């Protein structure tokens, strides 16, 4: 149930019409500021009435030990999850990070000793010291009833920080995590486009004595292959907090033939210029601006098979 729902939920809610494709939401995912991921089933076996809705904690990732002890500084989830559905299970992606406190502080700062700001609230000044991660979690209950799953903690996840195409995630445990760099934070909502997950981070940087203004940190755009754990990254110019990526399809009319073509696009999927040639990123997603548009790579097979067959006149 909802036992332990003690943290605020600042992020958007992820809504799924998972099964009936009828335009009605049957599942919800929510994250909270304590590093927890929640699943809500709106059409469980008991019925669709609000009194029957089910709330279950899918994961507790705020602390390495699982559920955080009182008074500790947990990882925060300030943005929603993204979901990759498959027939056997659903994969839930989320990245941690305290976007409200993105600046650099003394690396020795902790919740107990918040150097050099001894009079400041410890959570704010120790945000730099929190180890943030990107997570891909297995939700093994793809149906309408998510109850009965064991709580996912870091102890049950594979460390995929070094995963590559040649050394991919082996598919074991309850999913995996990728550890971010010191001071790096997830600062926008992830987006799935054609089999890849796109998200952005900001890494706080120490003040430069040769500059009159404090820097905005290093902004990075990531493209994750969810089933292998292989990560492609590149720096966005000018730093700051990259906005959440947005994707869609536009109609473009050929001025010569008059034919209309549907062209996919993504805003904020760039940044991968450093790895373009070796990771099949495609030539159009190398923009170094966090607002640049591109045509994302699509490796999904276009051929389809019928889910059923029929006979004429029957």
N, C-alpha and C positions, 0 to 999 in steps of 0.2 A: 504494500500500500504506500501511502504518501508519508509514512513515518520518516522523520528526519528532514522534512522540507522546512529548513530554518533559514535559508538564504534568499535574498531577493532575486528576481528573474528579470534582468534588464534587457535581454535580447528579444528579438522577434521570435515568434513561434513557427516551427516548421510544420506545415500542414500536408497531409497525404491523403489522396483518394487511392488507396493501395489496391483494393480488390475489385470493386464493382464498376469502376469507371463511369459513375453516374453523376459526377459533379458534386457529390456529397463527401465531406471529410470523414474518414473512418479512423484515422490515427493522427496523433500529435506528438512531436518531440519538443522538449524545452530544456534549456540549460540554465544554470544559476551561478551566482557569484561565489559559490563555495566549491566549484569544480565538479558539480554533479550533472548527470544527464538523466532526464525523466522521459518516460513513455506513457502516453495516455491513449487508451483504447475507447473510442466512442461508440463502437458497434460490437461489443463483446457478446458471447453466447447468451448471456442473461437477458439481452435486449438493449434497445437504443435509448431508453429513457435515461435522463441525466443521473438518476439514482443508481443506475447500473454501470456508469462509466468507471473504468479502472485506471488507477494511477500506480505505476511501478517505477522504482529507481533502476535504471539500466546500468549506470556506472557511477562510481565515486572516485574521482581522479584529482581532487584538490590537494591531496598529500600522497606521498609515496606509499604510506602505510594504508591507504584507503580512505575511510572516513576520517576527517581531520579532528584532532582533539580541540577542545575549547581553548580559545585564546591564541591559536596558531594562525599563521599567515598562509592561507591556501591559494592554490591557483584559481584564477577567475575565468569563467566563460562569460564574455559580454556579447557574444554573437551567436547566431543560431547554428544548428548542425545542418549538414547536407547529407542526403541519403542516396545510396546506390542500391536499388532493389535487384535481387536475383531470385530465381525460383525456390532455392532452398533456404536462403536467409537474406537479411538486409544488412548492408554495411553502412554504419553511421560515422561520418567524419566530423571532427570538431577540433579547433585550435584554441589553446589557452592564451591569455594575455590581458594585462590590466591597462587598457587604452587610456584610462583616466589619469594614469601616472606614468607617462612614457619617458620621462627625462632620466638622465644619468645621475647616479648618486655614488658615493664612495663604495667601492666593491666590498668593503668590510661591513657595510650596513646589514643589519639583520633586524628581525622583529624585536629582539632584546636590546640590541645596541645600534640604534639608527644613526650612525655617523654620517656626516658631521652635523646633523640636524637634531640635536638631542631633545629639543622642545617640540618637535613636530610629531604628528601622529605616526606611529611606527609602520602602519600598513603602507602609507604613501611612500615613505622614504625607503622602505625595504622592497618595493616592487621590482627594483632593478636586480635584486638578489634572487628573485624567484626563478626557478628553472622551468621555462615554458616548453610545451610539447604540442605536436600535432598528433591526433589519435584517429585510428580507423578501428571501429568497434564492431564486433559481430552481434547482430540482433538475431538470435537463432529461432525466433518465433515470428515468421513472416505472415502468419494468419491474423485473425481478429482478436486473439487472446494472447497478450504478452506476459501473463503471470507465470510464475514458476521458474524463472531464470535465476541462476546464481548471479550475485552482484559482481560486476566487472571492476577490478582494481588493477593497478599497475603490475602487481605480482602475477596476474594472469595474462599479460600482454607480452608480445615478442618485441625486442629492441631492434627496430628496423632503421636506426639512424645511419647505418652503413649500407643499406640495401641499394642495389643497382640492378640494371637489366641482366647483367651476368650473374649476380648473386641476389636473387629476388627473395621476397617474403615467402617462407615455406608453407604458409597457410595454416600454421599451428596456433594453438592457444585461442584466446578470445579476441584476437586482432593484434594490432601492433601500435607502437608509438615511434615518433621521430623527434629527437631532442633538438631544440633550437639553440642558437649560440647565446653566449652570455649577454644578458640584457635585451634579448630579442623577444618580441611579443606579437602574437596574432592580433591584427587590428582591423579586420574587416570580415564580412560574411563570405564563406566559401561558395563556390558555384561549380556544378558538374556540367560539362559540355562535351558531348561525344566521347564519353569514356575517360575523360581526364577531370581532375579536381583542381580548380584554380583558387588561390587565396594569397593574401598579402601580409607582410609583417613590417615592423619597424624595430630597428636596433639602436638603442640610445648610445650616443658617443660622448666621450669625455670632452670638456671644453678645450678649445685650442687657444693657447696663449697668444698666437699670432693672428687671431681673428677678433674683430670688435664685437661680433654677434655670435650668440650660441647657435650651433648647428641644429638642424631638424632631425638628425639621426639618419641612418641608412635604411631606405625603403626597398624591400625586395618583393618581387613577384615570383610565385611558385606554381609549378604545374606538376601534379602528382598522378602517377599511374597507380590507381588504388589497389589492384590485385598483385602487383609486383613490389610496390613500395618505392619504386624508382622516382627520384625527385629531380626536376629541372628547375634551375633558378637563375635569376638575373636581377641586376640592380636598376631600380627606377631612378631617373635623374632628379636632382633637387631634394631628395629625401622627403621627410614628412610622413603623414599617415595616408597610405593609398586607399582610395574609396573602394567599395565592394565591386567586383566585376559584374558586368551585366551582358547578357547574350540574347540573341534573337535572330530573326530572318527578315530580310528586306527584299522587296520586289524591284528588280532593275530591268528597265526596258532597253533593249538593243536599238540604238537610233537608226541602224541600217535596215535590220530585218523586222523591227517592230515586235520581236518576240520577247516575252517576259521571262526572266530567270529569277529563281529564288536563291538568294545568296546568304549564307550564315555569317554572322558577325559576332564579335565580342569586344566590349570596351573594358580595358583593364586586365586583359589576358597576356599582355606583353611582358617585357623585361627579360626574356630568355636569350638575349643576344649572345651571352657568353657561352652558351651550350648549343647554339642553333645547329651547327653542322653535324654534331655527333648524336643528336637525340631526336631526330625526325620531327623537329618542332615545326618546320615549314617556314618559308621565307617571309610570311606576312605577319607573324606575331613577334617581331623583334623590336617593336617600338619601345623607346626608353622612357616615354611618358606614361604615368599611371592612368592617364585619360585617353591614351591612344587606342584607336580601333584596329582590328585585324580580322582576318578570316581564319578561324581556328582550325587546326588539323582535325580531320574526321577520318578515322580508320575503321569505323563501323561498317560492316558489309551491307551493301544496298539491297542484296537479294533477300527475299522474304518467302516463307512457306505458309500455306494456309493452315489455320488452326483447326479447320474442319473441311469436309468435302460434302458435296451434294450432287444429286442427279437431276437433270432437267425433267420438268413435268411431274416431279414427285413432291 
